[in-house]
Amino acid sequence: MFTITAQGKTFTCSRGENLRRVLLQHNIDLYNGQAKLINCRGIGSCGTCTLEIEGEVSQANWKDKARRSLPPHSPQKNRRLACQTKVNGDLKLTKYDGFWGQGDHVVWTAE
């Protein structure tokens, strides 16, 4: 079991679990503003579940890389799509502002 810390909450999950599903199960505010209603529901096309991740996760797949390579995202930022990410270790997460989580201002941190 691995520990995930996000938005001041700490909980556990198993190796290989989908990060988006785990966060939603634990009532983490994964989406900013209207993205709570308007998102792709985990297929990797919208990019609104973007997070900064500290810890061990799966390699970015083609959907994750492709979406983050398009504006308003930037592949230079240390962000990942939660819906396309599998947990492989303990994680600390940070969410940024902007509809897609692409901004530079922190919305919430691990603690």
C-alpha positions as CSV (number, residue, x, y, z in Angstrom):
1,M,0.0,0.0,0.0
2,F,1.2,3.5,-0.8
3,T,0.4,6.8,0.8
4,I,-1.0,9.7,-1.2
5,T,-1.1,13.2,0.3
6,A,-3.3,15.8,-1.4
7,Q,-5.3,18.8,-0.3
8,G,-4.4,18.2,3.4
9,K,-5.7,14.6,3.3
10,T,-3.6,11.4,3.5
11,F,-4.9,8.1,2.3
12,T,-3.6,4.8,0.9
13,C,-4.0,2.9,-2.4
14,S,-2.5,-0.1,-4.1
15,R,0.2,-0.2,-6.8
16,G,-1.1,0.4,-10.2
17,E,-4.3,2.1,-9.2
18,N,-5.5,5.0,-11.5
19,L,-4.7,8.3,-9.8
20,R,-7.8,10.1,-10.9
21,R,-10.1,7.4,-9.6
22,V,-8.3,7.3,-6.2
23,L,-8.5,11.1,-5.8
24,L,-12.2,11.2,-6.7
25,Q,-12.9,8.3,-4.3
26,H,-11.4,10.4,-1.5
27,N,-13.2,13.6,-2.4
28,I,-10.2,15.5,-3.6
29,D,-11.0,18.7,-5.6
30,L,-9.3,17.5,-8.8
31,Y,-11.0,19.9,-11.1
32,N,-11.0,23.8,-11.1
33,G,-14.2,25.7,-11.6
34,Q,-16.5,24.4,-14.3
35,A,-14.1,21.6,-15.2
36,K,-15.9,19.7,-12.5
37,L,-18.8,19.4,-14.9
38,I,-17.0,19.7,-18.3
39,N,-14.3,17.1,-18.4
40,C,-13.5,14.0,-20.4
41,R,-14.3,11.6,-17.5
42,G,-10.8,10.1,-17.7
43,I,-10.1,9.3,-21.3
44,G,-7.2,11.8,-21.5
45,S,-8.5,14.2,-24.0
46,C,-9.3,17.4,-22.0
47,G,-6.3,17.8,-19.7
48,T,-8.3,19.3,-16.8
49,C,-7.0,16.8,-14.2
50,T,-3.5,18.0,-14.5
51,L,-1.4,17.9,-11.3
52,E,2.2,18.3,-10.2
53,I,3.3,14.9,-8.8
54,E,6.1,14.2,-6.4
55,G,6.7,10.5,-6.1
56,E,6.8,7.4,-8.3
57,V,4.2,7.0,-11.0
58,S,3.9,5.2,-14.3
59,Q,5.6,6.6,-17.4
60,A,3.6,9.1,-19.3
61,N,1.6,7.3,-22.1
62,W,1.0,8.8,-25.5
63,K,-2.4,10.4,-24.5
64,D,-0.7,12.2,-21.5
65,K,2.2,13.4,-23.6
66,A,0.0,14.5,-26.5
67,R,-2.4,16.5,-24.4
68,R,0.3,18.2,-22.4
69,S,2.1,19.2,-25.6
70,L,-0.8,21.3,-26.7
71,P,-1.7,24.8,-25.3
72,P,-2.6,25.9,-22.7
73,H,-0.3,23.1,-21.3
74,S,3.4,23.1,-21.6
75,P,5.5,19.9,-21.7
76,Q,8.2,21.9,-19.8
77,K,6.1,22.0,-16.7
78,N,6.3,19.1,-14.3
79,R,2.7,18.1,-14.6
80,R,0.8,14.9,-15.4
81,L,-2.8,14.0,-16.2
82,A,-4.2,12.1,-13.2
83,C,-6.5,10.1,-15.4
84,Q,-3.6,8.6,-17.3
85,T,-1.3,8.0,-14.3
86,K,-0.9,4.9,-12.3
87,V,0.4,5.0,-8.7
88,N,3.7,3.2,-8.2
89,G,4.8,4.7,-4.8
90,D,4.1,7.3,-2.2
91,L,2.8,10.6,-3.7
92,K,2.6,14.3,-2.7
93,L,0.3,16.3,-5.1
94,T,-0.1,19.9,-6.0
95,K,-3.0,21.5,-8.0
96,Y,-2.5,24.7,-9.9
97,D,-5.0,27.3,-11.1
98,G,-6.5,27.7,-14.6
99,F,-9.3,25.7,-16.1
100,W,-6.9,23.0,-17.1
101,G,-4.7,23.3,-14.1
102,Q,-2.1,24.9,-16.3
103,G,-1.5,28.1,-14.2
104,D,1.3,29.1,-12.0
105,H,-0.6,29.8,-8.8
106,V,-1.2,27.0,-6.3
107,V,-4.8,26.0,-5.6
108,W,-3.8,23.3,-3.1
109,T,-0.8,21.4,-2.0
110,A,-0.2,18.0,-0.4
111,E,-0.4,19.5,3.1
